[in-house]
Amino acid sequence: MPTHSTRSLDVAAHVAASIVPAVLDVIGQSWSLGIIEALLLGDKSFGQLLLELSIPRSTLSARLKHLAAMRCLEPSSNGYRLTPSGQALLPVVSLARAWDSAADTCGNGFMHQCGRVFSPVLVCACCVRPVRAKDIHLDSPGDIPQLQSLPKPARRSRAEFSANQGLNAAELLGDRWTALIVALGFYGVQRYSDIARHLAIAPNILADRLLRLCDGQVLLRETEHDTGRPVYRFSERGLQLFSLIVVLIEWGDHWLRPAQQLPTLMRHLPCGQVLKPLLRCSSCSENVSIGSLSAPPA
């Protein structure tokens, strides 16, 4: 996290203990978040999803099969519905769409019961202050996830991550390397050589992902004054991804990590308590659940 330097943080241990790679195996494929979002407010048939998402039939079939195997959705009398773990992805879907909206000013897609377009904010459940990267301290690394019971993730095609597409949250999460570079940045890892070492990533792939993140205004390429080497620091837009990373971790630790394994705890410095993230409506400051949301007027 930005409150740490790599000298004071055992980055390798924290990376090994991270649940983020497992979460990306569940929801990181293209269209997966879109399918989950489409099912948040109710069951839908294959045909309804096909029409709403404008997705190729074969791709939709594959994604539904994958999300069912990952226990995020299940068949229903009306088609498909989210399981409790799928419904618990509401913060991920909401914050991902909000991050996109900040760039293109599109609506969030839901109405809150307060009567306003739903604009999410992530707060600490203890002190109700917004969750920001600079206010988080990582405790000792948790256990390395043992996830043998999780179905093997589907192989992802590089063609899904075309550089010609705009860098939105779905694309960022849909490319494992891009998402892991962002997650690693919040551990304070900024140098090219350090990123390559922690991720064991091929140089050409790393160079490509860093370029895309810079072009997408997530990272800023700067030069260290003392060494002259390039470093990659978060832009303001990049820092806004922190709340999304937090809810990815929260969801993974709750739904994927075995109960007997200890997660890495995040401590909220303003109140000193272990962080328990809470999704709220920024307009009325009320807690948000699926039941408090509705579709926007036609």
C-alpha positions in Angstrom: 0.0 0.0 0.0 1.2 3.6 -0.6 1.8 4.0 3.2 4.6 1.5 3.0 7.9 1.5 1.3 9.3 -1.7 -0.1 12.0 -1.5 2.5 9.5 -1.7 5.4 7.1 -4.3 3.8 7.8 -7.9 3.0 6.3 -7.6 -0.4 7.1 -11.2 -1.5 5.2 -12.6 1.5 2.3 -10.3 0.9 2.1 -11.1 -2.8 2.2 -14.9 -2.0 -0.6 -14.4 0.6 -2.8 -12.3 -1.8 -6.2 -13.7 -2.8 -6.4 -11.3 -5.8 -5.1 -13.8 -8.4 -7.7 -16.3 -7.4 -10.5 -13.7 -7.6 -9.3 -12.8 -11.1 -9.6 -16.4 -12.1 -13.3 -16.2 -11.1 -14.4 -12.9 -12.5 -11.5 -11.7 -14.7 -12.7 -13.0 -18.0 -14.2 -10.5 -20.5 -18.0 -10.2 -20.1 -18.0 -11.9 -16.7 -18.7 -8.6 -14.8 -21.3 -7.6 -17.4 -23.2 -10.9 -16.8 -23.1 -10.5 -13.1 -24.3 -6.9 -13.3 -27.1 -7.9 -15.6 -28.3 -10.5 -13.1 -28.0 -8.3 -10.0 -31.6 -7.1 -10.1 -33.2 -10.4 -11.0 -33.2 -13.7 -13.0 -32.8 -13.6 -16.8 -32.9 -16.1 -19.6 -30.1 -16.9 -22.0 -32.0 -14.9 -24.7 -32.5 -11.9 -22.5 -28.7 -11.8 -21.6 -27.8 -12.3 -25.3 -30.0 -9.3 -26.2 -29.0 -7.0 -23.3 -25.3 -7.6 -23.6 -24.9 -8.0 -27.4 -22.5 -10.8 -26.7 -21.6 -13.7 -29.1 -23.7 -16.7 -28.3 -20.7 -19.0 -27.8 -19.0 -16.5 -25.5 -22.1 -16.1 -23.4 -22.5 -19.9 -23.1 -18.8 -20.2 -22.1 -19.0 -17.5 -19.5 -22.2 -18.8 -17.9 -20.7 -22.2 -17.7 -17.5 -20.7 -16.1 -19.4 -18.6 -13.5 -21.6 -21.5 -12.6 -18.5 -23.7 -12.0 -17.2 -20.9 -9.8 -20.4 -20.9 -7.9 -21.4 -17.3 -8.7 -24.6 -18.2 -10.5 -27.0 -21.1 -11.0 -29.9 -22.2 -13.3 -33.3 -21.0 -12.3 -36.9 -21.4 -13.6 -36.4 -18.2 -15.5 -32.9 -18.9 -16.8 -30.1 -17.9 -14.5 -29.8 -16.3 -11.1 -26.9 -15.2 -8.9 -25.9 -17.3 -5.9 -25.1 -15.5 -2.6 -21.5 -15.3 -3.6 -22.5 -13.7 -6.9 -24.8 -11.2 -5.2 -21.9 -10.3 -2.9 -20.0 -9.0 -5.9 -22.3 -5.9 -5.9 -19.4 -3.7 -4.5 -17.1 -4.9 -7.2 -19.6 -4.3 -10.0 -20.6 -0.9 -8.6 -17.1 0.4 -8.0 -15.8 -0.9 -11.4 -18.6 1.0 -13.2 -18.1 4.1 -11.1 -14.4 4.1 -12.1 -15.4 3.9 -15.7 -18.0 6.7 -15.2 -15.4 9.0 -13.8 -13.7 8.9 -17.2 -16.7 9.0 -19.6 -19.4 10.6 -17.4 -21.9 7.7 -18.2 -24.5 6.8 -15.6 -23.8 4.0 -13.1 -26.7 1.9 -14.3 -28.8 1.7 -11.0 -31.1 4.0 -9.1 -30.9 4.0 -5.3 -34.0 4.0 -3.1 -33.2 7.7 -2.1 -34.3 8.6 -5.6 -30.8 9.5 -7.0 -28.7 7.7 -9.5 -26.5 5.4 -7.4 -23.0 6.7 -7.0 -21.1 4.3 -4.7 -18.6 5.2 -2.0 -16.6 2.7 0.1 -16.2 3.6 3.8 -14.8 2.0 6.9 -17.6 0.3 8.8 -16.1 1.4 12.1 -15.5 5.2 11.6 -17.5 5.7 8.3 -14.7 7.6 6.7 -14.0 7.0 3.0 -11.4 4.3 2.3 -8.3 5.8 0.8 -4.9 4.1 0.0 -2.9 6.5 2.2 -5.0 5.6 5.2 -4.3 1.8 5.1 -1.6 -0.2 6.9 -1.0 -3.8 6.2 -0.6 -6.1 9.2 1.6 -9.3 8.9 1.1 -11.4 5.8 -1.7 -13.9 6.0 -1.6 -17.5 4.9 -0.8 -18.5 1.4 -4.2 -19.5 -0.1 -4.8 -23.2 -0.5 -7.6 -23.4 -3.1 -7.5 -26.9 -4.4 -11.3 -27.1 -4.1 -11.8 -24.2 -6.5 -12.5 -25.4 -10.1 -9.7 -24.9 -12.5 -10.1 -21.5 -14.3 -10.8 -21.5 -18.0 -7.9 -20.6 -20.3 -8.1 -17.0 -21.3 -7.3 -15.9 -24.8 -4.9 -13.0 -25.4 -7.4 -11.8 -28.1 -9.8 -10.8 -25.4 -7.4 -8.1 -24.3 -6.9 -6.1 -27.5 -4.8 -3.0 -27.0 -7.2 -1.2 -29.4 -9.9 -1.3 -26.7 -10.2 1.5 -24.2 -8.9 0.8 -20.7 -11.9 0.3 -18.6 -12.3 -1.6 -15.4 -13.5 -4.8 -17.1 -10.5 -4.8 -19.4 -8.2 -4.1 -16.5 -9.6 -7.0 -14.5 -9.8 -9.1 -17.6 -6.1 -9.1 -18.1 -4.4 -10.9 -15.3 -1.0 -9.2 -15.7 -2.5 -5.7 -15.9 -4.6 -6.3 -12.7 -1.6 -7.7 -10.9 0.6 -4.8 -11.8 -2.0 -2.4 -10.4 -2.4 -4.5 -7.2 1.4 -4.7 -6.8 1.6 -0.9 -7.1 -0.4 -0.6 -3.9 2.3 -2.5 -2.1 4.7 0.3 -3.1 6.4 -1.6 -6.0 7.1 1.0 -8.7 10.4 0.1 -10.4 10.3 -2.0 -13.6 12.9 -4.4 -12.3 11.0 -4.9 -9.0 7.7 -5.5 -10.8 9.3 -8.1 -13.1 10.9 -9.9 -10.1 7.7 -10.1 -8.0 5.5 -11.2 -10.9 8.0 -13.3 -12.9 6.6 -11.7 -16.0 8.3 -11.7 -19.5 9.9 -8.4 -20.3 7.9 -7.8 -23.5 4.6 -8.5 -21.7 5.5 -6.2 -18.8 6.6 -3.4 -21.2 3.3 -3.8 -23.1 1.1 -3.7 -19.9 3.0 -0.7 -18.4 2.5 1.2 -21.7 -1.2 0.4 -21.7 -1.6 1.6 -18.1 0.3 4.8 -18.8 -1.8 5.4 -22.0 -4.9 4.7 -19.9 -3.8 7.4 -17.4 -3.6 4.8 -14.6 0.2 5.1 -14.1 2.6 7.9 -14.7 6.1 7.1 -15.9 8.7 9.2 -14.0 12.4 9.2 -13.5 14.1 8.6 -10.1 16.3 11.6 -9.2 19.1 9.6 -7.7 19.3 6.6 -10.1 17.8 8.0 -13.3 15.8 4.8 -13.6 12.1 4.9 -14.6 9.4 4.4 -11.9 5.7 4.0 -12.4 3.5 5.9 -9.9 -0.2 6.1 -9.7 -2.0 9.0 -11.3 -5.0 10.4 -9.5 -7.2 8.1 -11.6 -5.0 5.2 -10.7 -5.4 5.8 -7.0 -9.1 5.7 -7.4 -8.7 2.0 -8.2 -7.8 1.3 -4.6 -11.3 0.8 -3.3 -11.9 -1.7 -6.1 -8.8 -3.7 -5.1 -10.1 -3.6 -1.5 -13.5 -5.1 -2.4 -11.8 -7.7 -4.6 -9.7 -8.8 -1.6 -12.7 -8.7 0.8 -14.8 -10.9 -1.5 -12.0 -13.4 -2.2 -11.1 -13.7 1.5 -14.8 -14.3 2.4 -15.9 -16.6 -0.5 -12.7 -18.3 -1.7 -10.2 -18.5 1.1 -10.8 -21.5 3.4 -12.1 -20.5 6.9 -9.1 -21.9 8.7 -6.7 -19.8 6.7 -5.8 -16.3 8.0 -6.1 -13.4 5.5 -3.8 -10.4 5.5 -5.6 -7.8 7.6 -5.8 -4.1 6.5 -5.8 -1.6 9.3 -7.6 1.7 8.9 -5.2 4.3 10.4 -7.8 7.1 11.1 -9.6 4.8 13.6 -6.9 2.1 14.2 -9.4 -0.7 13.6 -9.1 -3.6 11.1 -10.8 -2.4 8.0 -14.2 -3.7 7.3 -15.3 -2.1 4.0 -18.9 -0.9 3.7 -20.6 0.2 0.5 -22.8 3.3 0.8 -24.7 5.7 -1.5 -22.7 8.9 -1.8 -26.0 10.9 -2.2 -27.7 9.9 1.0 -24.9 8.1 2.9 -27.1 5.0 3.5 -25.8 1.5 3.3 -26.4 -0.2 0.0 -27.8 -3.7 -0.8 -29.2 -5.2 -3.9 -32.7 -4.6 -2.4 -32.1 -0.9 -2.2 -31.3 -0.6 -6.0 -33.6 -0.6 -9.0 -33.2 -0.2 -12.8 -33.2 3.3 -14.2 -36.3 4.6 -15.9 -36.6 3.5 -19.5 
